[in-house]
Amino acid sequence: MTAPARPHSQPARATFAGWLGTAIEYYDFAIYGSAASVLFTKIFFPATDPVVGTLVSLSSFGVGYVARPLGGLLFGHLGDRIGRKSILVTTLTMMGISTVLIGLLPTYATIGIAAPILLVILRIVQGVSLGGEYSGAALMTVEHAGRQRRGLFSGLMNTGTAAGMILANAIFLLITRLPEDQLLSWGWRIPFLFSALLVGVGMLIRLTLQESPEFADVKDEGEVRRLPLVEVLRACGGRVLLVTLGTVGAGIVFTMATVFSLTYGKTELHMSTSAMLGVLLPAAVAIIVTIPLYGRLSDRIGERPLFLAGAASMIVTPFVWFALLSTGNYGLMVLGFVLLFVGYAANYAVFPVFFSQVFPISLRFSGMSIGFTVGTIAGNAFAPTIGAALLDATGGWTMIAVYMAGAALISLIAGFFLRENAPVRGGVVASEVAA
């Protein structure tokens, strides 16, 4: 089908809106992960055994990911029924409110067990909203961009991951310079409250966007599915599973590098949080630089080769990363992060295009949301907790690297079987598949 004419500014605006939403998502992700790693044990989850306290605190990080499939099911269904734009406004609002409320919560010392309970509830609300956020942002970007520049624009959108993480950790680095009593009493709240400013800017951008032209075509032609959630599982269930498996490698690598590394640096390398962030943040610039380049390359050679190459690299680089971290040499430690991130970026850069294009337009939001959100449970959700448990059980990093490499191998195998625009059965319009 032929997309209707659209203002030249809309692809750029859709990309920026998607970038900002992704940046906010990973800003919230990094802030919560960092706080759970080094602060929430004292603020919300006090325990006699520090290992138990850390594991419980990191588990609260994972709860938000467990809630994501609910958001994926709900917002994926609605996104294929009523459109992408309205869902993106809703998810951004939910995400912003829940994050700011975390920054306003009383602590365990103030209200006891109610504090961690409220924290987990707000983390669940975050998770539900994020269940539709990334897929919706990716689809708005890809469907506005057109076929010739979809890799470039989706790559630019995906740099929001690193931008949000860098901003979050830069702010976290600043607040950790506060005296400990001030940090634990009010300083930890600043990053969560700052999220309100980001959400406000994001809302202004999203309200001015037009609906995705490809979804508008489907709607105009009367091809909106009545039960897209049911139909995508019936017609494309295998693809949903492959997207789920394809997500886990990059999810685990990114989470271990940006969240677990803070715990590892503190317990094994005897480095302060600020010193570890001083290694992580410069290296993360490699993600911002390489993802758009990979996206542009995918417009030339296709998304699948880059996805496979990135997954293959992540089988090897965790071992290199840990080995270089163990040297204690600043330059070699930064190099370890850079090598890990460059391989990760090749894989992650093509997520929006590669995963969205395996589904027909009328089922695309549902299919991508379910696959991606379930994949984040297997990947991102409990990776820090698993890493901490493996470290405690083995006393070294080898099994953690094996865990990361195994996840990358699973994604590599899934990528071999995942095909863009393959025929779809189950009554889906043929013209959608070729759109």
Secondary structure, DSSP 8 states (H G I E B T S, - for coil): -------THHHHHHHHHHHHHHHHHHHHHHHHHHHHHHTHHHHT---SSHHHHHHHHHHHHHHHHHTHHHHHHHHHHHHHHT-HHHHHHHHHHHHHHHHHHHHH---HHHHTTHHHHHHHHHHHHHHHHHHHHHHHHHHHHHHHH-TTTHHHHHHHHHHHHHHHHHHHHHHHHHHTTS-HHHHHHTGGGHHHHHHHHHHHHHHHHHHT----HHHHHHHHTT---SSHHHHHHHHHHHHHHHHHHHHHHHHHHHHIIIIIHHHHHHHTS---HHHHHHHHHHHHHHHHHHHHHHHHHHHHH-HHHHHHHHHHHHHHHHHHHHHHHTT--HHHHHHHHHHHHHHHHHHHTTHHHHHHTTS-GGGHHHHHHHHHHHHHIIIIITHHHHHHHHHHHHSSSHHHHHHHHHHHHHHHHHHHH--TT----SS--HHHHT-
